[in-house]
Amino acid sequence: MEYNEDDAIRYMRDNVKGAEGYDDDQILNLIDIIFDYYDENGDLEIDCDDEDADDAAAIAAHAAKLLAKDPGNEIRPEHIEPLVAAEIEYELSLI
């Protein structure tokens, strides 16, 4: 299957309690941060494995730093890591 942003957003919202209050743009911004992290670390291909799940904490820490600087961000800090983990779960469901 192919990555679909709308499906990823829906998956993240459905699997993280409290995420239903975030609009698509807020979650899409987080997805963009995740893919920027992959790009910066040479892992842009969606060929996820269990090692990527181990990166969730590192990705979430990176995202938290960027989102803290974004005045338009509405994602609460306690939701960042679960949302990142849900996005990775979505990616894993594609392979």
C-alpha positions in Angstrom: 0.0 0.0 0.0 1.0 3.6 -0.5 1.3 6.2 2.2 -1.8 8.4 2.4 -1.7 11.6 4.6 -5.4 11.5 5.2 -5.3 7.9 6.3 -2.3 8.7 8.5 -4.1 11.6 10.1 -7.2 9.5 10.7 -5.1 6.7 12.2 -3.2 9.1 14.5 -6.4 10.8 15.7 -8.2 7.4 16.2 -5.3 5.9 18.2 -4.3 8.7 20.5 -6.8 9.8 23.2 -7.2 13.6 23.1 -6.0 13.9 19.5 -9.5 14.2 18.1 -9.3 17.9 19.1 -6.4 18.6 16.7 -7.3 19.8 13.2 -5.8 18.1 10.1 -3.2 21.0 9.7 -1.8 20.5 13.2 -1.4 16.8 12.7 0.0 17.2 9.2 2.6 19.6 10.6 3.7 16.9 12.9 3.8 14.4 10.0 6.0 16.9 8.1 8.3 17.2 11.1 8.6 13.3 11.2 9.5 13.1 7.5 11.9 16.0 7.9 13.6 14.0 10.7 13.7 10.9 8.4 15.2 13.0 5.6 17.8 14.6 7.9 18.8 11.1 9.1 18.9 9.5 5.6 15.8 7.3 6.2 13.2 8.8 4.0 12.2 5.5 2.3 9.1 4.0 3.9 10.7 0.6 4.5 10.0 0.7 8.2 11.2 -2.1 10.5 11.2 -2.5 14.3 14.2 -0.3 14.5 12.1 2.7 13.4 9.8 2.1 16.4 12.8 2.5 18.6 13.3 5.9 17.1 9.9 7.1 18.2 11.3 8.7 21.4 14.1 10.5 19.4 11.7 11.7 16.8 9.2 12.9 19.5 12.0 14.8 21.3 13.0 16.4 18.0 9.3 17.3 17.2 8.7 18.6 20.7 11.6 21.1 20.3 10.3 22.3 17.0 6.7 22.5 18.1 7.7 24.5 21.2 9.1 27.2 18.9 6.0 27.2 16.7 3.5 29.9 17.9 0.7 28.3 16.0 1.2 24.9 17.5 -1.8 23.5 19.4 -0.5 19.9 20.0 0.0 19.4 23.8 3.5 18.1 24.8 2.0 14.9 26.3 0.4 14.0 23.0 3.6 14.4 20.9 5.2 11.0 21.6 1.9 9.0 21.3 1.1 10.8 18.0 4.6 10.0 16.7 4.3 6.4 17.7 0.8 6.2 16.0 2.3 7.6 12.8 5.0 5.0 12.9 2.4 2.3 13.5 0.6 3.6 10.5 3.8 3.3 8.4 4.4 -0.2 9.6 0.9 -1.2 8.6 1.8 -0.4 5.0 4.5 -3.0 4.7 
